[in-house]
Amino acid sequence: MVIRPLSQTRRQRFLRAALVLTMAAFITQPSSAQGNIEDQLDLIKLPEGFKISLYATGVEDARSMAMGSEGTLFVGSRRSGKVLALRDTDADMKIDQQTIVASGLNMPNGVVFKNGSLWVAEVHRILRFDEIEGKLSAPGEPVVLRDDLPTERHHGWKYIGFGPDGKLYVPVGAPCNVCDEPVPYASMLRMDPDGTNQEVVARGIRNTVGFDWHPKSGELWFSDNGRDMMGDEIPPDELNRISAAGQHFGYPSCHASGIIDPEFGKAGSCADKVLPAMDLGPHVAALAVKFYTGENFPAEYQGKLFIAEHGSWNRREKSGYRIMTVDIAADGTASNYAVFAEGWLQGKKSWGRPVDLLQLADGSFLLSDDGAGVIYRIHYSGG
């Protein structure tokens, strides 16, 4: 696939560079947490009967997670360039062994495990580490499945996952705040596990860093981060579903449920686009979306969609920094956008930033936090 050079005016280039530098300065700030991380857990508010505990600490820039078949938790670390392997060797629900599987990678945010192998998404490459759990300390060179993805780092980090069709799904974010660049930018790709037969599934997606398939319909649901610089209240982030291949979700001309972009939109820009299943909070940075299918949580949580909101970076009044739930009806209607867990934001300061959710075999959830550098376990103990 040939990627055309970005076509922009000098002014647009300047603005893009300034925004990237601002974002980089923000995301590399250390956590504002004070004191022991155990003490911070008391700040987290959960529904009655739910408990949160530390599953792993000292996990540098903990981002996407994948569980191996032998109990190894793999964690992508966007800023450090590493992929980590965590082990709970004494089965006490606390990690006591951490191994660096790979380092020196280009923002390896996305990880997924299948059939004994670990797939890792860099900005421009898809890698595969075979028989990984048997050689964590010396995995050897990975298989390079693709190395022709765009090299832009702005929204270049990726979340990846295998669908019910056995295909690997790989989003490619827009290389800017808002711009009109050709596919594969601002799209969802899928390919065979070996990287062949790549195709575009959906377009008009600014930046999704989380998706999951509905346990009954098999439809793909994903979060999408709304553009910046239109104000504190607009546009909201989005929750979307793909009901047919080839759908266009609006970016850059149409945002959320019908907001016309002042630069790239015009009257009627939203008429032929797929609008969100639900508007989320403005600038909450919605990342992971996960359907609950376990048996630990009460029955009313079965089939609920959980959303990890990483938190705003340039909103005057911060938003996000929480876990939300959404009810999904049989016809795909989304409703009841509600808080499940909050407390990482205290006044105007945050001490943690939720990223990814992973359901364990016992029905509990793991939650990664790249702000505090930890992974939590959330479970229901009655009450």
Secondary structure, DSSP 8 states (H G I E B T S, - for coil): ---------HHHHHHHHHHHHHHHHHHTS-----S-HHHHGGG-B--TTEEEEEEE---TTEEEEEE-TTS-EEEEETTTTEEEEEE-TTSSSS--EEEEEE-S-S---EEEEETTEEEEE-SS-EEEETTGGG-TT-----EEEE--S----TTT----EE-TTS-EEEEE--SSSS----TTTTEEEEE-TTS-S-EEEEE--S----EEE-TTT--EEEEE---SSS-SS-SEEEEEEESSTTEE--TTTEETTTEE-TTT--TTTTTTS---SEEEEET--EEEEEE---SSS-GGGTT-EEEEE---SS-SS----EEEEEEE-TTS-EEEEEEEEE-SEETTEES--EEEEEE-TTS-EEEEETTTTEEEEEEE---
